[in-house]
Structure formats: structure tokens, C-alpha cells
Amino acid sequence: MADVRQDAAVRDAEPELPSRRRAASAGEVTAGGPARDGAWHALSCEAALARLGTSLAGLTAGEAERRLAVHGRNALPQPPGRSLLAIVLGQLKSPLIYLLLAAASVALVLAEYDDAGFIFLVLIINTAVGAAQEWRAEANTAALRRAIATVARVLRDGAVRRLDSTLLVPGDVVLLEGGDRVPADLRILDAAEVQADESSLTGESLPVDKVADGAIAADTPLAERLTMLFAGSTLQRGRARALVVATGGRTEIGAIAGALQSPAAAPPLTQRLDRFTRILGFVSLGLVAAVIALQLGAGASLRETFFVAIALAVSVIPEGLPVAVTIALSIATRRMARRNVIVRHLPAVEGLGACTVVATDKTGTLTMNQLTAKRLWLPEHGFVEVGGVGFDTVGAMDQAGEGLSEAAEGAARSLARSAALCNDADFDPAGGAEGRSGDTVDLAFLVLAIKAGLDTGALRKTARRIADLPFSAERKYAASLHEHEDGRCVHVKGAAEVILPLCEGIDRDMVLRLAEEVASRGYRVLAVAMKRLDHGTAAAADHRLEGDLGGLTLLGLAGFIDPLRPEAREAVAACRSAGVMVKMITGDHAATALAIARDLGIAERPQEVVTGREIAAAGADLDARIAVANVFARVEPAHKVRIVEALQRAGHLVAMTGDGVNDAPALHRADLGVAMGRDGTDAARDAADLVLADDNFASVVAGIDEGRAAYANIRKVIYLSISTGAAEAVIFLLALATGLPLPLTAIQLLWLNLVTNGAQDVALAAEGSEPGLLHRPPRSPKEPLFDALMIRETLLSGAVIGLVSTAAFAWMIGQGWSQFDARNTLLFLMVAFENVQVFNCRSETRSAFRVPLSANWPLIGAIVGAQAIHVGAAFTPGIRDLLGLAPLPLSQWLMLVPVALSVLLVMEADKLLRSLGRRERRSSPAASTA
């Protein structure tokens, strides 16, 4: 009975479980998560233990088993994976595909098996190409589960046991030490010099000092809950005993996983293609219905009526378009991969080119996520700049661009020597990531020592450590006692406001003002000092060492910063030139965030900074506040989602970049999620549409360029398909209206759309980027794919081809040609028209004569190949009978060429008129005044 009562008390005391709560949106799920609902960080250790009905000795094995049955395993819910069948079926979810299926079904009903076979063939090719691409890109979506899958040391029945972390339950007491992965959300009970790396969860680039006791408000931001450890983070140093307060989906990382289960925003291209194909579908259905009504009204038989209807449907529906668009996207995918942008879903190819805002994470995206000592202040020598970034040990020290004096160089070496001795990190310059361990500040000091010309390994051997005081949040400094050849020395590093009062012979107020000035520019500032002990002094214990810290000699100040990626400034400027706004999102403090934003050219004034606390407290003015802000500091995962949603409500297409677990919900919610591939987390990559293979923000600019080029090429493909389809419809309708015989059969129309026109469609996708794409503003999110310019070009070119072809067909019939010969010649003429129309489609604004042939040799090959295939079909038995083809004499060829060139002349004249109109508008007085 006692166990049952205890289990009931736990259920009543715990935060409300998701199974008992209403379904929530992505933003609501992550707004604080269950941990915040319980406000565990605001409870004392005793209150937390009491609330969960446990003790410092942990749970019994029986009680843990019962709780496991109630709360389930400490594992995140597995997102449904996409099977190969699901990916294949996904390729068919397009209105255009539905139109093709309808046409094929009608062909089967009419026993026109050749027509139906052609349509089904194109559907199979389209599905195979798209499915193959997405199957290769489909990643395993178990990243978040792996983030908390580990072995934990747990107190059960009063003894320490090593258990799979999935067996942890609320009320368990776990033991942690430096290097351990945190297995669940924990309330710290005891802490000894604990620091945790929470950068992937909160965006805070520096390790966070953790404590067991402290008054923390219930609404404290996630990054400032010092009494908590969160699942997925890592203990960098120290030891802790902690109480499990949330497991699995109820942890903060579990709330993020919940957000990723909501439907993602469709890529911009998908939205535009869906809108376009819906319009095309309505037009096709309207035309077919009208023709059926007219035919039946004229007394035509039902079979004849449907035969005419399917021919019209085939002429209107661009059967080759799905394949051409899919291949165009695949070509763009390969191009982007060569520029380090990996596409996970085909329709996302052009997404970066469409975005109007890039909301980018700072840590690891704009910066290197490698803390670096960049600035020193030395007594009597002033400021020293330190070259190099991250773990690169090559970096000169200088003052005002000149080398250091011998005295200044010695002072810098003394500072670096003391910092390298009072240090628990290990750094092997040649060992890569495996050769680095320890606190990021300690690592940065070791790199500084190597830059100062010190051999850190030899230094530690010749200056044996006798005692030390590790850094702690309460003490705010670290100290170590060493045996040198000339005596013993104490080396100290820590917060300037703590170290300076312990130093002698300095103007403390002046040095403190200098430290504050450097900190205001985004640096983390530490002071380094030392003290030589009297000969024979023995300080062999921590408490004795602490008592010997008066009368220190200040060696200087060291300013650390997470350095910008070398290409970040230029990339931000390039985005601005392309008309794309860049907004920075970070877990850092507002002052640090603004300093970095100023360096990047993203923001200048404090008014452009909004904090996570302000976002949480904002009401109806949230959207207006976010619209004018360019920097968001101290934000949590839910805040990032709200930022993205507010920007979307303002009419923006939002691209979100990030690398951490904390970025995953916003990556998922944005119109386009862009994750870092090399140093990013699996969770971020799985939530994204694109992955930057080199973690280089400059690759975003390359993605914008390639995305715009891909969109332009897709428009060219659509322009060619729809304009030639419109011409076929014009020929068909004019023939019906004038009483001419059916100009082309359904199978001949399919041959035009799928074979002779399909090769040019595909080759058009290989067109390079047009000049000036990155200097144009992004297109409006509301701009349709089939806009006013494309409607004009399509109607004009389609009308020219249709009218001229109908006139030629009518002339041939009037001259007494047989229907076979007239259709055969018309089919050759249509192939010639299509080959000429390709050149019009290479640019919507530039003359075809200004686009060099060498820019797209595959297109030239496709034109020659399409013509050769058609001529070859006329000589091939079986195929020529199926298509109704016969070879043409040379005299007819000579007649067709100038006729086909008519569409080039008309479209060139239209481009010239439009160009003159643009020049006139730019030079008009109104434009000059504007």
C-alpha cells in the first residue's frame, strides 16, 4: 500500500503529462515544456525530493519499475519514417499528375492503348527520377533519440548501478562527472565545480556554471536555470548528484521533438506549382467540357466525341512537364552540391532564391563556435591584439599593427604561462577534435600560450602542480600552486571584479573600467595574476591555497570571443545586395549579440535587439516588434518558432539556418530550413530542407544564387511546354471552328510533347545563371509562377505558332493534299517550331542572339537530337506507321525553315519593345524624381 500511495503522489505532484493535456501547436509545445510547467528550477532540493516522493538515496528497484510502467521509457517518440513506397507515392501527389492520370484513363476507356501507354510511361519516369533523388537524401530521423541514449549511474536500493538511460524514471537520483552526457532533465542536488555545455540546446556559446542552491524565479529563461541540467547537454567539468524530474518526451529536448511532429511548411516552389497546375487543370477541364458539349450538340457519336476530347486534353496538358521539372530540380541539386549545399527534398532546390529573410543562428553559423583569446591588456604596455582564430596555433601578437617590444612580448608570455599552468584542459595541436578536451576557456588559454612561443607540455612537467582550486560559480576564479625551479608560485585566473581586489600596485578602478569597456564589445574578460611564495612556504591543501591569495601581481586581462567565420561579413553584405534581410538569433546576452551584429553589419542600435523575455511577454505588438528587430538575444526554441511565424505573417518567405538541437523546431517551421552539415547536430539536419556541407554561411549566398537560377530555369521549362501546348490547342480549336479535319492525332500530339519537345525541356534546365541575379530583389512571395510576363510571352508565341501552323495546314488541305501528307508535314513543322521556340525560352528578357550557344551545349545537342529522332522515326518501320510519318522531300524542308523562324522574329520584336519601354520609364521625369 505504501508503494501505491507513493506512486499516486508522484502522479499528482508531477507536471501534467502530454497524454492528459489538449493537443498543442508547435509553438505551445515548446513554450516552456513540461519542466517549466513544474518550475523545478525554482524549487529547493528538499521541495523537489518531496514533490517526487524520493530521497537522496534514490528509489528502490521495485518502485522504479512501477514508475517506469506509469511514465514509460526515457526515450523520445520515434517520428514516422518514410518507406520507399511512401516516397514513391509522394511523387504522385501533384495536380498535374492527376490530370495526366485522367487523360490516360480516358484513353484506356476508348481502347487507345498507345496513347495511354505513352502517358503511363512518362508517369513512371517522373516517379522513378523523383523517388530515387529523395531516397538517396532521406536521412535516418532517430537523431533526437540518440541525443539522450546513454548509460547512467543511478542510485537504486542505496547502491550505485549503471543502467541504460532509457530506464530512468522521475524520482531517480543519478551521479554525473565531467564528460558525461546528461540523460534526462535533472534538478541538481549537490554540485562540485560543475560546468555544462548547453550550446546545442540554448545557443549559449560559453559553458554554464551550475549550482545546487539558489533563488531562481519560475519564469527564468532556459539558459539561466543554473540549478538544472538538461537532457542532451554535456557536463564539461565537475561532479554532481541530481534528481530526475522529467524523462523522454517530457524533457526540454522532448518538447523540441514534439514540435518536429507538426507538418512542415511546403517549399515555395511546391506552393507555386500546385497553384499553377490547379489553374491549368481548370482551364483544361473547361475546354474539354466545352468541346464535348459542342460535339454532342452537333450530333457527333459518343466515341467520336471522346476521341476528340482526349486529343484536346493531350494538347492542353503538358505531359512532359513533370519529368522536365523533376530533372531540372535534379540538375539544380547537383549544382548546389558542388557549391556545398545538399538538398534533402527536391522542391526545396529553389527555396533560398525565393526567401526574403534569412533568420540565422549565431553560434556555429556566423561564428566558429571556438572561443579565442583575441585581445590582451598588459600593465605598462596597454592593449595587444592576438591573431589567429579557434584552434589555429598560428597567430602573431601586435600593437597598432606593429610587432611587440621585447618587454611587451615577455609580459604577454608571462600571462600566457600562468594561464596555461592554472589550467585543466588538454590540447594536442596535431590531434584534431580527439586531441582537445576540457573547458573552452582553458583550451583558448593553451592556444594563446602556444602562440606566445611556449611548449605547454614541457611547461607542465617542469612546473609541477602541488595544489589547486578549481573554478566555481561562487568563487569565480581558479588557482593552482606550482613548484618551479626558483620556488613556488600561485597562478590565478578569473573574473576581473574578483581578481583585481586581490592584486597590489595597480589602479584597480582604472583596470576595472578597461575590463568593462572590452566586455561591452562582446568579449568575455578574465584577469590573470600570480604570486611568488616565500621560500619554504608549504601550501599543500586547497584551504591553505585559498588563504594565500592576497598580494597578487596582476599580469593582465584577456578578452575572449567566439570569432566570426572569415566569410561571414562578406556573406551578410551579399545577402543585403540580393535584397535579402539577415536577422541574427542567439542565446547570448543582448550586449554580446549586439557587438557581434555590429561587426557583421546586421545591426547598429540597441533598439534593434529584442530578447527572449520580451518575446515571451509581448502581446499584440509582437509582430511589429519583431519586424523592426534584426537581433534576437537570449532566445529559447519556442521563441525562435514565434520569430519565424511572425515574419511569415508579415509576408516574408523565411529561411532559417542553424546547427543545434535548439534550432530544430524553427528549421522545421520555416519556409526553408538550412542546417549545418559538418558540426551541426543530427536533429538540426533532419529538420532541415537543405544542409550546408561546409558549415559556411557564405554557402547560403551560393544557395540563393543557385536557387534563383533553378527557379529561372524551371520557368523556362514551363514556358516552353505551355507555349507549345497552347499552340497545339490553338491549332485544334481553329480546326474545329473552321471545319478542318483533325490536324494531329492524339498519339502525334503525345510524340511532340514527350519525345521531340521533352529533350529540349530537359536541356533548358542546364542553362547557367543569368547575369545580375544576385543584384535583383527577391520576387514577391505572392508572385505566381505563371505571372503577367509569362502569360504575355506564352499567349503571343502560342498564337504565332498556332495561327501559322493552322494556316499552313488549311493551305495544304486546300491544295488537295491528303490528310496523311498534310498531318505529316504539319508534324515536321511543329518540331521545327519547337526547336526555334527553345531559343526564345533561354531568356525572358535578353535577346536570343545575346545568349551564347556555348553557355549550354547540351541544349544544342538536344535540338539536333530531337530533330534527328523525328527524322529517324520517319524512316523506321513500325514507328512511322504508329505515328503516321513519312520522309519529307528537300523542297518541303526548305519551305518549313523560314516559316518556323517567324516565331523567333516576333518574340525578338516583343523583347525589344519591352526593353525600350523599360528604358523610357527609367528616364522619365517621374522616375528621376523618385
ABEGO torsion letter per residue (X at the ends): XAAAAAAAAAAAABBBBAAABBBBBAAAAAAAEAAAAAGAAABBAAAAAAAAGBBAAEBBAAAAAAAAAAAEBBBBBBBBBBBAAAAAAAAABBAAAAAAAAAAAAAAAAGBAAAAAAAAAAAAAAAAAAAAAAAAABBBAAAAAAAABBBBBBBBGGBBBBBBAAABBBGBBBBBBBGBBBABBBBBABBBGBBBBAAAAAGBABBBBBBABEBBBAABBAAABAABBBBGBBBABEBBBBBBABBEAABAAAAAAAAAABBBBBBAAAAAAAAAAAAAAAAAAAAAAAAAAAAAAAGBBAAAAAAAAAAAAAAABBAAAAAAAAAAAAAAAAAAAAAGBBBABAAAAAAAAABABBBBBABGAABAGBBBBABBBBBGAEBBBBBEBEABABBBBBBGGBBBBAAAAAAAAAAAAAAAABBABBBBAAAEAAABBEBAAAAAAAAAAAAAGBBAAAAAAABBBABBBBBBAAAGBBBBBBBBAAEBBBBBBEBAAAAAAABBGBBAAAAAAAAAAAAAAGBBBBBBBBBBBBBGBBBABAAAAAAAABGBBBAEBBBBBBBBBAAAAAAAAAAAAAGBBBBBBBABBAAAAAAAAAAAGABABAAABBBAAAAAABBAAAAAAAAABABBBGBBAAAAAAAAAAAAAAGBBBBBBBABAAAAAAAAABABBBBBAAABBAAAAAABABBBAAGBAAAAAAAAAAAAAAAAAAAAAAAAAAAAAAAAAAAAAAAAAAGBBBABBAAAAAAAAAAAAAAAAAAAAABBBBBGAAABBBBBAABBABBAAAAAAAAAAAAAAAAAAAAAAAAAAAAGBBAAAAAAAAAAAAAAAAAAAAAAAABAABBAAABBAAABAAAAAAAAAAAAAAAAAAABBGAAAAAGBBBBBAAAAAAAAAAAAAAAAAAAAAAAAAAAAAAAAAABAAAAAX
